[in-house]
């Protein structure tokens, strides 16, 4: 493990040794760290494996530690400008940060900020999508941190979930809801049963909530193709006489009448469900519209 940390720090040092112009400010990175992830080991894992790499890279790093569930959403509403957002935790921390980011009034500006993910939680479904599986936890964390420094980005889908009253919630690539998910959350409650704690959580939750079926009405939009990203090219400035002619023409011309455009309603589909567990996953990178 120490050899892996050493090799990763040497690679990060190469980023830190790069010269930048005196007029260029240091890049700011804001890390949202969930110390409660991985049964309370996340803080130690981050400080031993990821923090040295980030500091050696020459980034201006600010670490924000969350104290309770839902705090990351509130902190995102108050966050000032940053060049990079790094999530250090599990799937729950990712969901909170993405939700807080997309609830902002200026979310169109903040959505362009790249987001890095350092997998520290017990459940990291997203890390399987982003990084190759690794049996060594130290290597998994150092590889993820180095990928952030290299600027390796992958476009991912975000699901927007709207209820009847509450603000919308956002989930990355997938959503789980139902009995199995609820029982999985309560597994740690039965820690004193050792290897039987998972079975005990399912056993007690089954008898507590019988029958297990949940009724739900779901409205959803089908997949749509992502519009092609056009390269930003600045058009060449026309000559002075052309610009003068255009201004004079606009000045003397009568204002055009606005023609109201017909807004096509979104084609929502409704589905009534009676289910034990609902799992929704999206994969729009290689889209199959069927």
For each residue, the residues with C-beta under 8 A, 3 or more apart:
1: 4 5 136 138
2: 5 6
3: 6 7
4: 1 7 8 136 138 139 142
5: 1 2 8 9 48 49 52 138 142
6: 2 3 9 10
7: 3 4 10 11
8: 4 5 11 12 49 53 142 143 145 146
9: 5 6 12 13 52 53 56
10: 6 7 13 14
11: 7 8 14 15 146
12: 8 9 15 16 52 53 54 56 57 145 146 149
13: 9 10 16 17 56
14: 10 11 17 18
15: 11 12 18 56 57 58 149
16: 12 13 56 57 58
17: 13 14
18: 14 15 58
19:
20: 24 26 58
21: 24
22:
23:
24: 20 21
25:
26: 20 58 59 60
27: 58 59 60 83 84
28: 59 60 62 81 82 83 84
29: 54 59 60 61 62 82 83 84 85 86
30: 62 64 79 82 84 85 86
31: 46 54 61 62 63 64 86 87 88
32: 64 66 72 75 85 86 87 88 89 93 97
33: 42 43 46 63 64 65 66 88 89
34: 37 42 65 66 72 88 89 90 92 93 120 121
35: 40 42 43 65 66
36: 40 42 66
37: 34 41 42 89 90 92 93 120 121 122
38: 41 42 45 90 120 121 122
39: 122 188
40: 35 36 43
41: 37 38 44 45 120
42: 33 34 35 36 37 38 45 46 88 89 120 121
43: 33 35 40 46 47 65
44: 41 47 48
45: 38 41 42 48 49 50 120 137 141
46: 31 33 42 43 49 50 51 88 118 120 141
47: 43 44 50 51
48: 5 44 45 51 52
49: 5 8 45 46 52 53 138 141 142 145
50: 45 46 47 53 54 88 118 141 142 144 145
51: 46 47 48 54 55 61 63
52: 5 9 12 48 49 55 56
53: 8 9 12 49 50 56 57 142 145 146 149
54: 12 29 31 50 51 57 59 61 86 145 149
55: 51 52 59 61
56: 9 12 13 15 16 52 53
57: 12 15 16 53 54 149
58: 15 16 18 20 26 27
59: 26 27 28 29 54 55 84
60: 26 27 28 29
61: 29 31 51 54 55
62: 28 29 30 31 82
63: 31 33 51
64: 30 31 32 33 75
65: 33 34 35 43
66: 32 33 34 35 36 71 72 75 93 96
67: 71
68: 71
69: 92 96
70: 73 74 96
71: 66 67 68 74 75 96
72: 32 34 66 75 76 93 96 97 100
73: 70 76 77 96 97 99 100 103
74: 70 71 77 78 100
75: 32 64 66 71 72 78 79 100
76: 72 73 79 97 100 101 103 104
77: 73 74 100 103 104
78: 74 75
79: 30 75 76 82
80:
81: 28
82: 28 29 30 62 79 85 113
83: 27 28 29 113
84: 27 28 29 30 59 113 114 115 116 148
85: 29 30 32 82 97 101 113 114 115 116
86: 29 30 31 32 54 115 116 117 118 148
87: 31 32 93 94 97 115 116 117 118
88: 31 32 33 34 42 46 50 93 118 120
89: 32 33 34 37 42 92 93 94 118 120 121
90: 34 37 38 93 94 119 120 121 122 123 124
91: 94 95 121 123 124 125 126
92: 34 37 69 89 95 96 121
93: 32 34 37 66 72 87 88 89 90 96 97 121
94: 87 89 90 91 97 98 117 126 172
95: 91 92 98 99 169 170 171 172
96: 66 69 70 71 72 73 92 93 99 100
97: 32 72 73 76 85 87 93 94 100 101 115
98: 94 95 101 102 115 158 170 171 172
99: 73 95 96 102 103 168 169 170
100: 72 73 74 75 76 77 96 97 103 104
101: 76 85 97 98 104 107 110 111 115
102: 98 99 107 111 158 160 168 170
103: 73 76 77 99 100 107 167 168
104: 76 77 100 101 107 110
105:
106: 109 110
107: 101 102 103 104 110 111
108: 111 112
109: 106 112
110: 101 104 106 107 113
111: 101 102 107 108
112: 108 109
113: 82 83 84 85 110
114: 84 85 151 153
115: 84 85 86 87 97 98 101
116: 84 85 86 87 144 145 147 148
117: 86 87 94 126 127 130 144
118: 46 50 86 87 88 89 141 144 145 148
119: 90 124 126 127 131 140 141 144
120: 34 37 38 41 42 45 46 88 89 90 124 141
121: 34 37 38 42 89 90 91 92 93 124
122: 37 38 39 90
123: 90 91
124: 90 91 119 120 121 127 128
125: 91 128 129 173 174
126: 91 94 117 119 129 130 172 173
127: 117 119 124 130 131 140 144
128: 124 125 131 133
129: 125 126 154 156 173
130: 117 126 127 144 147 154
131: 119 127 128 134 140 143 144 147
132:
133: 128
134: 131 137 139 140 143
135:
136: 1 4 139 140
137: 45 134 140 141
138: 1 4 5 49 141 142
139: 4 134 136 142 143
140: 119 127 131 134 136 137 143 144
141: 45 46 49 50 118 119 120 137 138 144 145
142: 4 5 8 49 50 53 138 139 145 146
143: 8 131 134 139 140 146 147
144: 50 116 117 118 119 127 130 131 140 141 147 148
145: 8 12 49 50 53 54 116 118 141 142 148 149
146: 8 11 12 53 142 143 149 150
147: 116 130 131 143 144 150 152
148: 84 86 116 118 144 145 151 152
149: 12 15 53 54 57 145 146
150: 146 147
151: 114 148
152: 147 148
153: 114
154: 129 130
155: 226 285
156: 129 172 173
157: 172 173 282 283 284
158: 98 102 170 171 172
159: 170 171 172 173 174 175 280 282
160: 102 168 169 170
161: 168 169 170 171 175
162: 168
163: 166 168 169
164:
165:
166: 163 169
167: 103
168: 99 102 103 160 161 162 163
169: 95 99 160 161 163 166
170: 95 98 99 102 158 159 160 161
171: 95 98 158 159 161 174 175
172: 94 95 98 126 156 157 158 159
173: 125 126 129 156 157 159 281 282 283
174: 125 159 171 279 280 281 282
175: 159 161 171 278 279 280 281
176: 180 181 277 278 279 280
177: 181 214 277 278 279
178: 181 182 214 275 276 277 278 279
179: 182 183 205 206 209 212 214 276 277
180: 176 183 184 202 276 277
181: 176 177 178 184 185 277
182: 178 179 185 186 205
183: 179 180 186 187 201 202 205 206
184: 180 181 187 201
185: 181 182
186: 182 183 189 190 201 204 205
187: 183 184 190 197 198 201
188: 39 191 197
189: 186 201
190: 186 187 193 196 197 200 201 204
191: 188 194 197
192: 197
193: 190 196 197 200
194: 191 197
195:
196: 190 193 199 200
197: 187 188 190 191 192 193 194 200 201
198: 187 201 202
199: 196 202 203
200: 190 193 196 197 203 204
201: 183 184 186 187 189 190 197 198 204 205
202: 180 183 198 199 205 206
203: 199 200 206 207
204: 186 190 200 201 207 208
205: 179 182 183 186 201 202 208 209
206: 179 183 202 203 209 210 212
207: 203 204 210
208: 204 205
209: 179 205 206 212
210: 206 207
211:
212: 179 206 209 276
213: 274 275 276
214: 177 178 179 273 274 275 276 278
215: 272 273 274
216: 272 273 275 278
217: 270 271 272 273
218: 270 271 272 273 278
219: 268 269 270 271
220: 268 269 271
221: 224 266 267 268 269
222: 267 269 289
223: 282 284 287 289
224: 221
225: 287 289
226: 155 284 287
227:
228:
229:
230:
231:
232:
233:
234:
235:
236:
237: 243
238: 242 243 246
239: 242 243
240: 243 244
241: 244 245
242: 238 239 245 246
243: 237 238 239 240 246 247
244: 240 241 247 248
245: 241 242 248 249
246: 238 242 243 249 250
247: 243 244 250 251
248: 244 245 251 252
249: 245 246 252 253
250: 246 247 253
251: 247 248
252: 248 249
253: 249 250
254:
255:
256:
257:
258:
259:
260:
261:
262:
263:
264:
265:
266: 221
267: 221 222
268: 219 220 221
269: 219 220 221 222
270: 217 218 219
271: 217 218 219 220
272: 215 216 217 218
273: 214 215 216 217 218 278
274: 213 214 215
275: 178 213 214 216 278
276: 178 179 180 212 213 214
277: 176 177 178 179 180 181
278: 175 176 177 178 214 216 218 273 275
279: 174 175 176 177 178
280: 159 174 175 176
281: 173 174 175
282: 157 159 173 174 223
283: 157 173 286 287
284: 157 223 226 287
285: 155
286: 283
287: 223 225 226 283 284
288:
289: 222 223 225
290:
